[in-house]
Amino acid sequence: MHIFQTEDPANPLHFTENHIEIINSLFDGANHHLANLCDDPDDFSPHMPDARIRLLNTGTIGEDVFFYQDDHAWGFGTAGCGYDFLDLQGRYDDARDLALANYPAPDEEAFHIILTGGNWRDEDGDGKYDVGECHFPCGGGLTRNMGSCPDSGTPLSMGLAGTYGTYLSAIGNTGDLPDCGYDGEVADIGRGFLGEIFHVLSLDHLSPLQVHKNHSIGTDGCLDTPLKANLNLLDCNFTERCALTECQIGRLHRLFAEGKFSSLERFPDGNGGFSQTMICTSTEPTIVIPSGADVVWEGPKILRSGIVVEDGGKLTIKCEVKLPSDAKIEVEEGGALIIDGGHLLPKCEDMSWRGITLSGDGGPFVPGQSTYLRINPGSIIEAAENPIVNNSATVLAFGALISNSGTVELHDHENDPLTRFINCDFIRDSDYALLASPTENWDNQMLIDNFSGPQITGCTFNTIAHPIGKSNGMGIAHIGGRFTLSSSLIEGYRVGVNGNTLLENTTGRFTIQQCTLRNNAIAIVSDGINNIDIRENLIEGIGNYHNGDEEGIVLRECTGFEVQDNEFEGLAGATDTWGIVVENSGSESNDIERNAFSNLHVANQAQLLNHSFDPFLGLQYSCNTNTSNTSYDYVVTNDGIAAFQGSPTLPAGNTFSGIASAGGDFFNDGDNGITYFYYDGAADEEPVNYSGMFTPSALNEDNTCQPDDTDGPIILIDPSKMRERYLKAREGYYAAKAEYDSLMNGGQDEAYWKSQAEGLTPAGAAAFWQNAVNISPYFSKGTLESIIKRGDLFSYAELAALLMDNPEALRDAKFQGFLYSELPAAMVDTILPYREVSTPRTALEVEMAGHRYTMHQTANVRIKQILSDTLGINYTAYREWLRNKESLEAYYELATSYCVKDSFEVALEKCDSVYLLFELTEAQEKAHKRFVEYLKFTMDAQAAGVHYAAYDSSRVAALQSIADSGDDRAAAFARGLLNTFYGYDYRIVPQSPNVQGLYTLPGSGPATQPQERAQPLSALPNPAREQVAFRYQLPDPQQPAQLLIYDMQGKHAATLRCGLGTVQQIWQTAGYQRGLYYCILQQGGYRSPALKVLLID
């Protein structure tokens, strides 16, 4: 205990030697709390009555209690008097240094508590405390070596300000000083020591808003502590704290159990000393391969240092080379390293070495000048922290084995078509678990960061499971840049291939073709990356990673994609498995076609906005086959997908599993009604079990599902034919649109009809009505709403006739809701079936959608050709074809393309033009503002010279705020950086209709804020008519449970028994009154949150 007083012996303003009994009582109070922990009902831990840890202090002055007279150090505090954090740190450091310098046993393993008086402001600048100067005697603690251990070489210490002021409050003798407001027992003040001591010994605050370090689960690193627990000693409630959880105590005990606090004999570190065993670290100067040297190593070597290959130097390794744990091989710009059958590994068992680092100039490869690494067949890199870190250079690897190592990193190259990995194996077996952290998430296998051009062909990526269920990393993590993956196997990862967009390089894309992705929690993720191709892959074992909540492909906030000819196989019996999940693909025409799905919970799910302002344009499912899926073949939620699946002349061509439950074939819970065209000559193509706004329409023509002329390798497609195709489609679209615009609302806007309807009198009603009949079926929803609101002038029969003459409007969910609010329900029920009727307007809309589809698909092909040019990107052509798409999504891609080759200022100017070119909805306006904010955020970081992978905590917090602010492109950019560089794990949760959000699987990164986690109980359909299918997850599958159903008055309505291991029960609703019901899953003492279910006629 180091107690700092003022330099005035008559007014020390702190404990003195006369208070030694009081000081002893503080330790007694702290130890009393450690020995008598209370039971906190808010935590998730059994009651731990005794921490079995004590603070040892004999109260002997000059041995373990020391006093200092130093105004400067005494004036350290954490609040009051114009508190300044930098001043706080400086005063604390000075106090600590003085205390440690005067400690009589510097080599003793002791914990140093430094008590100061509280914040003091030296108002006259004389360096002395004068009575009357601002002094705030209250405060808190400071930990400068959070989570340290004694063997780190740093003496363990903490600072605590305001202990004396708190003591004066306790005895009611504060005098002229501010009262710290403490009225408890004096001994209990010692509890204040514990929080900072625990910090130093690795325990943190509970809430992610209060933690001092980034922990793997986003909070304090303990799963049994809630975000808020008033009684916990690590909470910020300073009056009631009295509890610790099992995890918290366990973490403290682990330090003691590992011998962290006993003097252990240490082997010398190689700096002139000797050791009985091999020294695992470097003990010699770095080996230098100088310019002009061409060195070949053919005999085995055990090195005592790392290696540097200078500009113009060349090293070839044909032998086994063992390196120290802190050693790496550095290839400087212009150097060359060839591993020709060599084996690089650490010199000590159960350890790793640092790996190979390359530094290049990012330009075209020039033989004899450019940096490169070549790895020939039979070569092995083993147990390296980062086996290859390629900074703007070239890597050519053939038939190599990367064994039990960290991440292969490729950074920052505008265009390097030479970098490739051919027939390489990236393997992690049981030995990797000995090298990697057993308690933390594991590193990704490969990172492609703003690096364009690498090809990965015929490779195997394989890993074991994490021993405690945390994330075992991604096979390939990609952010920015472009790469191709083909004919490869990726097996057993948290995510097989994870792609995120990067503002500094929005031309990034990837192609994955003819690969097998097996037993990954998610096989492929594309978050914000446009223009990707995923073709001819086998994605199998979905559900085998941890038996549920697993997906084949997740496409989020991206467009211009082609997902074709893939095969998806779920693990039989696994729950909650999805084939493809699409979220926010936007207004463009995107295809998911000719894929095969089997043994999945849901084959395809589309969430948020996946169609245009023109409801017939958007996401299309065509020619997919579904076999033995268990719950749904297709689920659509939120804003919906393209209103026409297939067309009046060509059926969609999908087959169905024939799931018997309502909505099993197609569950449309989206706002956009779907007309589904199917071939009536094939029984498995007819949707039978569907729900929501879904209208089957039979055709007697078959869809042969043959690839069209934009499918296949894009390099074989003639650019001139693509332009001709585009121009023809564009001409057809605008001709049809001109006709359409002239017919819609009789050539007037909705405001005109609203004004006419509002000013209509009985005398003019007949003429108005006749005009409305003549214009039908070309009335918009807004115009129809204005007319229906004048029900005082028109009969129900007339209004019904008008609605039946305009069936297109009846396909919209919000418009249906409006009808139910304005008209009798029985009348609306009679009208709604007419939404299936096709009119000349329908034909015109289909024609427009067909032309628009061709425009988008053709532009996508040309864009992919341009981005795949091995000589580099022609940005003029790239931007031209983005403009040709005439979509909001393409314009944002165009704007951000200037971040790559021009400047962020130009990109910002382009974004300002969005309002001139597009009519934005309220949601799109908010998303636009968030995107502009993200642009400015990135500009600010660049102006400060801060790389996107090296943000400080405040910028990371700002990134997280953007990521959490919405499901839009700004959030996609933020998620990409957080997921790739900062240990976060933002994921989609594909859930039951009406529920979606972010989630993290077991082993996910820190600080992800779930918007809505998977519910233990869900109901489909909802609203429901004849029956409700409840799906649930029993807390204990080996115990029975029950579903309790209550009406709106709280009266018990029904009980459904849930047998052992079941996941679903059916409620037959015949005989129950229509209305709202509350449903609760109960098992033993567990009760789920109430789920609302609405029964309708």
DONUVO-166840 format. One record per residue (C-alpha): x, y, z. Coordinates in steps of 0.1 Angstrom, whole numbers, plus 5000, padded with zeros to 4 digits. Each point is the difference from the previous one (the first is absolute). Layout:
BEGIN
XYZ ...
//
This chain:
BEGIN
500050005000 501550334988 498350305015 500650344985 499550315022 500450374994 503450165008 498450205028 500549785031 497450205018 497449934973 500949664984 496449954987 500549635001 500549715023 503150045023 501949755022 497450075026 497349834978 501849674998 497149825017 497650164976 502249884971 500149655014 496250015003 499850074963 501749684992 497949825025 496950144982 501349904966 500849645012 496649985018 498350064966 502249744983 499149755027 496350085001 498750044965 496350054996 497749814976 499250224970 496649894985 500950204968 503049794990 500149664983 502349845026 499549785030 500550185033 503850035007 500150085038 503850045002 502550124974 502749825019 502450294992 501350245027 502050324999 503049975023 501250325017 501650005035 499550375006 503750045007 501350354991 503149984979 499349644990 496650004983 498650345008 501850314988 499450375002 501250274976 499750385000 499550114964 497450264990 500249904963 499449635005 497550065028 497950204976 499249714977 496349954997 497349884976 497450275003 499550365009 502150324997 500050004962 501149634999 502549944972 500749644990 503550064988 500850185032 498549715019 502249764982 503150205005 499550055037 499249645005 503149894982 502150245020 498549865033 500449644989 503750064989 500850175033 498349725020 501849724981 503350185002 499850025038 498749655006 502649825020 499649664982 499850084963 500349634990 497249885023 496849914982 497750265016 496850184990 500350385005 496950205010 500650384995 497750225020 499750374991 498050285012 497850084970 500150254973 501950335007 500450294976 503150205005 498350344995 503050225006 502549774982 502549995029 499949625001 498850015036 496649945015 498650315016 497050015021 497150134980 501249854967 497549764984 500249665016 497449724993 500749735026 497749744984 500649794970 500849654988 502749774988 502449974971 501649684986 502950064976 501049644995 496649834995 500249624999 503749995008 501849715015 503150015022 502149824975 499550294975 502850195018 497750285011 499350045037 496349975007 498550325011 496850205001 499050355010 497150105022 499050365007 497550125025 500349725027 500850265027 497150234989 497749705002 501349925035 499350365010 496449974987 499649675020 501050175033 498150324992 503050235001 500550144966 500650365012 500450244971 500449724975 497349874977 498149715015 500549684980 496549875010 501149685017 498149905032 501049645003 502449825024 503750114999 501249654994 497849964970 502050274982 502649734995 497649854974 501350284977 503449834998 498549694984 498750144966 503450134989 501949705014 497649784980 500750204969 503749945002 499349635006 498049994967 496450055012 498150284982 496750185004 496849824989 498550224973 501650044966 499550385006 502349985030 502749744991 503650114997 501149744976 498549834969 498949655011 499049714978 496350015010 499750385000 499650055037 502249905030 501049664986 497849815024 496849844987 498449985035 500050375006 497150214986 500550344985 498750165032 500149855035 499850255029 501549765025 503049904980 503450135012 500850094964 496950204994 500050385004 497650005029 502350125028 497749945030 498649654997 502749794983 500649675017 500049724975 502349824975 499149734975 501549664996 501850114968 501450325016 501449805030 501349734976 501950254979 501750145032 500849655013 501449904966 502850265004 501049855034 499649644988 502450074971 502650135024 499850364989 500650135035 502949785012 503750074993 500949744974 503449934987 500350144965 502449884973 502250274986 498750174968 503249974980 501450345007 503449885012 498749735023 499749634998 497149755000 499649635006 497649984972 499750154965 499350374999 496950044979 500550384993 502550184979 503550035015 502050124970 499850294975 497749964970 501449814970 500250234970 499949894963 501550314984 499350154966 501549804972 500449685021 498449684988 500149765030 498949644999 499449805032 500149634995 500949865035 497750015031 500450305022 499050115035 500150385001 500650245029 498450294982 497850114972 500950084964 499850314978 500349984962 500950344987 499250174967 501849804973 500749715023 498749644995 499749715024 499049644990 499249765028 500149634991 500349865035 498549995034 500450335018 499050055037 499550365012 499750175034 496550085012 500650374995 501649974966 498750074966 501250004964 499850354985 500250054963 500550374993 498850184969 502049864970 501049685019 499149644991 499449685021 499649664985 499049705022 500849704978 499049695020 501150175033 498349965033 499850315023 498949935036 500750135036 503149885018 498149925032 497149755002 496550135008 501050354989 499750204969 502250244980 498950334984 500049914962 501050164967 499450374992 500250154965 500250374992 499250114964 499150314980 496549894989 500950054963 500249764971 502449725004 503550074986 502449704999 503250075019 498450315017 496849905017 499749835034 498749644998 499749685019 499949674981 499149685018 500649684980 498349665004 500949815032 500850315020 498550035036 499550315022 499149875034 498850175033 500450364988 498150285016 499550154965 501549764975 499950274973 499450375003 500050144965 500150384998 499550104964 502449734986 499549674981 499649655013 500149684978 499349695020 499749654984 499349685019 501050155034 498849905035 499250285024 499649805033 498650115034 500650364994 498350345003 498850224972 501450034965 499650374993 499950174966 499950385003 499750294976 500549934963 498050174973 500549724975 502249705004 498949724977 503249805007 499349935037 498549655003 499749705022 499849684979 499449655016 501050135034 498849865034 499150235029 499549755029 499450045037 500049675020 500049935037 503550155003 498650344992 497949995031 503349995020 501350314982 496950214998 498250155030 497749745015 497750275013 499950254972 498750004964 502449864975 501550204972 498749984964 501949774976 500450264973 499450384998 499750184967 500050375009 499750254971 502149764979 498749944964 500849714978 500949695020 498949664987 499549715024 499649674981 499949645011 500850095036 498849845032 499050215031 499349775030 499850075037 499049825032 497350135023 500950255027 500349795033 497650225019 497650094972 501350344992 500650114964 502649814982 500450284974 499150044964 501549814971 500450324979 499250345014 499750264972 499650385001 500650214969 501949874970 499149724977 500849635000 498949674984 499649675019 499549684979 500249625004 500850035037 498849855032 499150215031 499049805030 499150055036 500250385005 497950255017 499650164966 501449844969 500450324979 499150335015 499950304978 499550365012 500150324981 502650275004 499450374993 503650044988 499449744973 496349944991 501149834968 500649695021 498249684990 500649634999 499249694980 499649665017 499649714975 500149625001 501049995037 498849785029 499250185032 499349755027 498950015037 500450385003 497750205023 499550234970 501649904967 500050344982 499250355012 499950314978 499350325020 499850304977 502149864971 498450044966 500549814968 500949665015 499749664983 499349685019 499749714976 500149624999 501049945036 499049735024 499150145034 499449715023 499849915037 497950315008 499249955036 503049785009 502150295014 498050025032 496749844989 497950314992 499950374992 502149944969 499850134964 501349914967 500250354985 499250345015 499750304976 499550325018 499950364986 501449894967 498749994964 501149894965 500649655013 499549674982 499449695021 499649714976 500349624997 501049945037 499049715021 499050045036 499749715024 499050035036 500849765027 497049775005 498450085034 501850335006 497850295010 500050354987 502049964968 499750224970 501249974964 500150364988 499150315020 499750334981 499650335018 499650354984 501149914965 498150324989 498350094968 502049824974 499349674982 501949735018 499849634993 500149695022 499649734974 500649644992 501149915036 499049685018 499050005037 499449705022 499549915037 499950375011 497850185025 499550284975 501549984965 499750374991 499150305021 499850374989 500050285026 499550384999 499950174966 500649784969 497950174973 499850334982 497550295002 498649804971 498849705019 500649764971 503750065001 502449855025 501149665014 499049714978 500049635009 500049784970 500749644990 501049895035 499349655012 498949935036 500049655015 499249895036 500250345016 498349995034 498350345006 500050234969 501450014966 499650384998 499450265027 499650374991 499750275027 499950385003 499950194968 500049694978 501549894967 499050054963 496249984997 500249774970 501949685004 500249884965 497850184974 496849944981 502149854972 502649815020 499449815033 502450045029 501149644996 500649925037 499049675016 498749965035 500649755028 496349965006 500250105037 496649945015 499950305024 498450334991 502550214980 502449714997 500450054962 500050385001 499450225030 499650364989 499950235030 501350294980 498150324991 500349934963 497549754987 501349724978 498549864969 501849674994 499949854965 500549624999 499849724974 496849805005 501549704983 502449915029 498549925034 503150105019 500050354985 496650095013 500050195034 497349835021 500850105036 500550384999 498950295022 500050385000 499550214969 500849734975 498049934968 500949694980 499450034962 500249694978 501650004966 500049724975 503650084988 503149855016 503150185011 502949794987 502350195024 502950034975 502850265006 499450324981 502750194980 501150205031 500949685019 503349835000 503650134999 499850384995 503250024980 498349814972 497150254996 500350254972 499950365014 498650144968 497149765001 499450095036 499850374991 497649934972 497949785023 499950285027 499050284976 497249794985 498749935035 500350365011 498150124969 497249755007 499850095037 499750384994 497449954972 497949785023 500650245029 498850304980 496849824992 499749895036 500550355014 497450144976 497449755012 500750005037 497450215018 498950134966 503350184996 499650205032 501949975033 498549885033 499850355014 497650094971 497749725009 500250065037 498950364994 497249894977 498749755025 500250245029 498150274981 497449774985 496450085005 496949784995 499350194968 503349894984 500249655015 498449834969 502450164975 503049935023 499049645004 499749954962 503450154995 501449775027 498549694982 501550114967 503550045015 500049665018 502149785003 502650285001 499350155034 502850015026 499549905036 500250365011 497250114976 497849715010 500450095036 498950364993 496949874982 499149745027 500250275027 497050164982 497849715009 497350265008 499450054963 500449654987 498449675009 501949705012 499049824968 501650294980 503149995021 500349624997 499650024962 502750274998 502449795021 499349694980 500850194968 503450095015 501349675013 503750105000 499550225030 498449705019 503349825001 501550255024 499949915037 499850365012 497250084976 498249695013 500350145035 498650334989 497049824985 499349825032 500150325019 497650184976 497649734988 498149715015 502249705005 497649774982 500050234970 503850014999 500149625002 497849984970 502250254980 503449875008 499849684978 499950234970 503750085006 500649694979 498550164969 502450114973 499250324980 501650194972 501850205026 501449675014 501349924965 501650344996 501749975034 501349664992 501450134967 501750295018 501449765026 501449774973 501850284983 501450135033 501149655008 502049974968 501550355006 501249895034 501349664990 501950144970 501550285021 501049745026 501949794975 501950304986 500850135035 501449665009 502149984968 501450355008 500849915036 501749674989 502450164975 503549885010 501550324986 498050215025 496650175002 498850244974 498250235024 498450204972 498349694986 499249875035 498250325009 498250024967 498549665005 499150085036 498050304986 498449774975 498449805028 498050315010 499549885035 500650155034 502449725010 502150044969 500250385005 501449955035 502549754986 500950264974 500550275027 502249795021 502149904970 501550355003 501449905035 502349764981 501550214972 499150365007 499050135034 497549985028 498950364992 498949904965 498249705014 498250235024 499050234972 498649714981 498049905030 498550355002 498549934966 498049715012 497050225009 500050144964 500049664984 497849795022 496850055020 501049865034 497649855026 500350115036 502149695008 502350064970 500550365011 501149885034 502349744984 501450274977 500950235029 501649715019 502149924969 501150364996 501050005037 502049694995 501850164970 500950305022 501149775028 502449824976 501250334986 500850125035 502049685007 501950044968 500850365006 501349905034 502249744984 498249715017 499849674981 496649835001 501549705017 501650215028 497150205014 500250105037 497249915024 498050324993 500049934963 499149645006 497150115022 498950244972 500249714975 497949785023 497450285003 499750014962 499849634998 497249995025 498150294985 498249814973 500149754972 501450214972 503250054980 501750225027 499449725025 501549754975 503250204997 500350025038 499249645006 502749904975 502750195019 498849885034 499749634989 503350004982 502450205022 498450055034 498749665011 496350064995 497649754985 497050174985 497749754984 496549974987 497549805019 497649844975 497049955023 496349944998 497950264981 499850345016 503349955018 503550084988 503250165012 503649945008 501349715020 503249835009 500649625001 501949845029 503650134999 499050334985 502050325004 499550285026 497650285003 497549894974 496750145011 497249764989 497050184987 497849705007 501249655009 498449684990 496849955019 499449685020 496450004986 498750104966 496749954981 499149954964 497950134984 499350315020 497450134995 498349664997 496649864991 499649625003 503249905018 503250125015 503349825000 502050085031 503849944997 502050015032 503449905016 499649835033 502550115027 500449635009 499149774971 499849715025 497150155020 496350054990 498650354995 496850174991 498750294980 497650215019 497650224979 498050295015 497550244984 500150385002 498350005034 502749775014 497649705001 501649674994 498949884965 502049684992 502949795011 502249804975 502249735014 503750004987 501549655002 503749925006 502250134972 497250154980 500450334981 496550074986 496349985010 496950084980 497150205014 496749944982 498250335004 496549904990 497550105027 502350275015 498850364998 501950214975 502450255016 503350035018 501549725022 503049985022 502149684998 502649895026 502449704999 500449865036 502449745012 500649965037 500850345013 500750144966 497550224982 500750154966 499150364991 496350024988 499549964963 497150184984 497949804975 497150164981 497149794988 498050144970 497049894980 
//
